Amino acid sequence: AMAFRGEEAAKLAAGEAAGMELGDVVNVNLAFFDVGVPNGKLPGGYQINVLADSAAAGFDIRVPPSVEENARVDAVIRGWVAGLDDAEAGITGLDDAEAGISVSFEFLERTDIPVKSEVDSEKSPWMAALARGAEKAGVGLVPRALPFSTDARFCREIGVESLGVSPIPRTKNLLHQYDEYIPV
């Protein structure tokens, strides 16, 4: 997962000169990693020098709103799971059942949005009104379809065109990155 994250980051870095932004690549962040044998007496709550019988990792994966990207990410995730065989786990001479290896994944939350909201003010009355308001206020407007900066995805998922405004001009876009911050 972290190698895939690096590939997407490299794609973004290579494309920034051409105007590529964070919402143009898949964003992957390790949200949690849980492995160990619980023990309520020790600091951290886990036994020392005891091999755990299971492990869990949670990834926050933000996919740009296109069917093609979701299909590509699905294939990548299935490849991760298929690639975790007993040789990679350091177990040799046993099949997966004998070694007790079982790897699976589930989506705790998944949003498949087949289309993004229209951001061309010639085609959308909502975008036209937003553009007029921004122009009247003397504020520059940069239309973007970001898969991670708003809950508007829930509206789009049921067919309601949704636009959001993020009034943080001249601020580096660090949404959902490991070092996310807004200068005050």
C-alpha positions as CSV (number, residue, x, y, z in Angstrom):
1,A,0.0,0.0,0.0
2,M,2.8,2.4,0.9
3,A,4.6,1.6,-2.4
4,F,1.4,2.5,-4.3
5,R,1.1,5.7,-2.3
6,G,4.7,6.5,-3.4
7,E,3.8,5.8,-7.0
8,E,0.8,8.2,-6.8
9,A,2.9,10.9,-5.1
10,A,5.6,10.6,-7.8
11,K,2.8,10.9,-10.4
12,L,1.6,14.0,-8.7
13,A,5.1,15.5,-8.4
14,A,5.8,14.8,-12.1
15,G,2.5,16.4,-13.2
16,E,2.5,19.5,-11.0
17,A,4.2,21.5,-13.7
18,A,1.4,20.6,-16.0
19,G,-1.3,21.7,-13.5
20,M,-1.9,18.3,-11.8
21,E,-3.2,18.7,-8.3
22,L,-3.8,16.4,-5.3
23,G,-7.4,15.5,-6.5
24,D,-5.9,14.1,-9.7
25,V,-4.3,11.1,-8.0
26,V,-5.3,8.4,-5.6
27,N,-4.4,9.4,-2.0
28,V,-3.5,6.6,0.4
29,N,-2.9,7.0,4.1
30,L,-2.2,4.4,6.7
31,A,-4.9,5.2,9.3
32,F,-4.2,2.4,11.8
33,F,-2.1,-0.7,12.3
34,D,-3.1,-3.2,15.0
35,V,-1.0,-6.2,15.9
36,G,-0.1,-7.8,19.2
37,V,-1.4,-9.9,22.1
38,P,-3.4,-7.7,24.5
39,N,-2.3,-7.4,28.1
40,G,-3.9,-4.7,30.3
41,K,-1.0,-4.6,32.7
42,L,1.9,-3.4,30.4
43,P,2.3,0.1,29.0
44,G,0.8,0.2,25.6
45,G,-1.5,-2.7,26.5
46,Y,0.4,-5.5,24.6
47,Q,2.5,-8.5,25.7
48,I,6.2,-8.3,24.9
49,N,7.9,-11.2,22.9
50,V,4.6,-12.9,22.0
51,L,3.7,-13.5,18.4
52,A,0.2,-12.3,17.6
53,D,-2.2,-14.5,15.8
54,S,-3.6,-11.7,13.7
55,A,-3.0,-8.2,12.5
56,A,-5.1,-5.5,11.0
57,A,-4.3,-2.4,9.0
58,G,-6.7,0.4,8.0
59,F,-6.0,2.6,5.0
60,D,-7.9,5.8,4.1
61,I,-7.9,5.7,0.3
62,R,-9.3,8.7,-1.5
63,V,-10.1,8.0,-5.2
64,P,-10.7,10.7,-7.8
65,P,-14.4,10.6,-8.9
66,S,-14.2,8.4,-12.0
67,V,-15.2,4.9,-12.6
68,E,-11.9,4.1,-14.2
69,E,-10.0,5.1,-11.1
70,N,-12.2,3.0,-8.8
71,A,-11.7,-0.1,-11.1
72,R,-7.9,0.5,-11.1
73,V,-7.8,0.8,-7.3
74,D,-9.9,-2.3,-6.8
75,A,-7.4,-4.2,-9.0
76,V,-4.5,-2.9,-7.0
77,I,-6.0,-3.9,-3.7
78,R,-6.9,-7.3,-4.9
79,G,-3.3,-7.6,-6.0
80,W,-2.0,-6.7,-2.5
81,V,-4.1,-9.5,-1.0
82,A,-3.2,-12.1,-3.7
83,G,0.5,-11.2,-3.2
84,L,0.5,-12.0,0.5
85,D,1.5,-15.6,0.2
86,D,3.4,-17.8,2.7
87,A,6.7,-17.1,1.1
88,E,6.3,-13.4,1.8
89,A,5.3,-14.2,5.3
90,G,8.5,-16.1,5.8
91,I,6.8,-19.5,6.0
92,T,8.1,-22.2,3.7
93,G,7.1,-25.8,3.2
94,L,3.5,-25.3,4.2
95,D,0.4,-24.4,2.2
96,D,-1.7,-21.5,3.3
97,A,-4.2,-23.6,5.3
98,E,-1.4,-25.5,7.2
99,A,0.4,-22.2,7.9
100,G,-2.8,-20.6,9.2
101,I,-2.6,-17.8,6.7
102,S,-5.8,-16.0,5.8
103,V,-5.7,-12.6,4.2
104,S,-8.8,-10.6,3.5
105,F,-10.0,-7.1,3.1
106,E,-13.2,-5.2,3.4
107,F,-14.4,-1.7,2.7
108,L,-15.6,-0.1,5.9
109,E,-17.0,2.8,3.8
110,R,-17.0,3.1,0.1
111,T,-18.5,5.7,-2.2
112,D,-18.7,4.9,-5.9
113,I,-19.5,8.1,-7.7
114,P,-19.9,7.5,-11.5
115,V,-19.8,11.2,-12.4
116,K,-18.6,14.3,-10.8
117,S,-20.6,17.6,-10.5
118,E,-20.4,19.9,-13.5
119,V,-17.9,22.7,-12.9
120,D,-18.3,24.5,-16.3
121,S,-20.3,27.7,-15.6
122,E,-21.7,27.5,-19.2
123,K,-23.3,24.1,-18.4
124,S,-24.3,24.4,-14.8
125,P,-26.5,27.2,-13.4
126,W,-25.1,26.4,-9.9
127,M,-21.5,26.9,-11.0
128,A,-22.5,30.0,-13.0
129,A,-24.1,31.5,-9.8
130,L,-21.0,30.6,-7.8
131,A,-18.7,32.1,-10.4
132,R,-20.7,35.4,-10.5
133,G,-20.6,35.6,-6.7
134,A,-16.8,35.0,-6.6
135,E,-16.3,37.6,-9.4
136,K,-18.4,40.1,-7.5
137,A,-16.4,39.6,-4.4
138,G,-13.1,39.9,-6.3
139,V,-12.1,36.3,-5.4
140,G,-10.4,34.0,-7.8
141,L,-12.2,30.7,-8.4
142,V,-10.4,27.4,-9.2
143,P,-13.0,24.7,-10.0
144,R,-11.7,21.3,-8.8
145,A,-13.4,17.9,-8.3
146,L,-11.8,16.6,-5.1
147,P,-12.7,13.2,-3.7
148,F,-11.8,14.0,-0.2
149,S,-12.5,17.6,0.8
150,T,-16.3,17.5,1.3
151,D,-19.2,15.4,2.2
152,A,-20.9,16.4,-1.1
153,R,-20.0,12.9,-2.3
154,F,-23.1,11.7,-0.4
155,C,-25.3,14.1,-2.4
156,R,-23.7,13.3,-5.7
157,E,-24.2,9.6,-4.9
158,I,-28.0,10.1,-5.0
159,G,-27.9,12.3,-8.1
160,V,-27.8,15.8,-6.5
161,E,-25.3,18.1,-8.1
162,S,-23.1,19.4,-5.4
163,L,-20.4,22.1,-5.2
164,G,-18.3,23.2,-2.3
165,V,-16.3,26.2,-1.5
166,S,-13.0,26.1,0.3
167,P,-12.1,29.7,1.2
168,I,-8.5,29.3,2.0
169,P,-6.6,31.2,-0.8
170,R,-2.9,31.2,-1.1
171,T,-2.7,28.1,1.1
172,K,-0.8,24.9,0.1
173,N,-3.3,22.1,-0.5
174,L,-2.5,19.5,2.2
175,L,-5.9,18.0,2.5
176,H,-5.7,14.5,4.2
177,Q,-1.9,14.4,3.9
178,Y,0.2,13.2,6.8
179,D,1.2,16.8,7.6
180,E,-2.1,18.5,7.0
181,Y,-2.3,22.0,8.5
182,I,-3.6,25.5,7.7
183,P,-1.4,28.5,8.7
184,V,-3.1,30.8,11.2
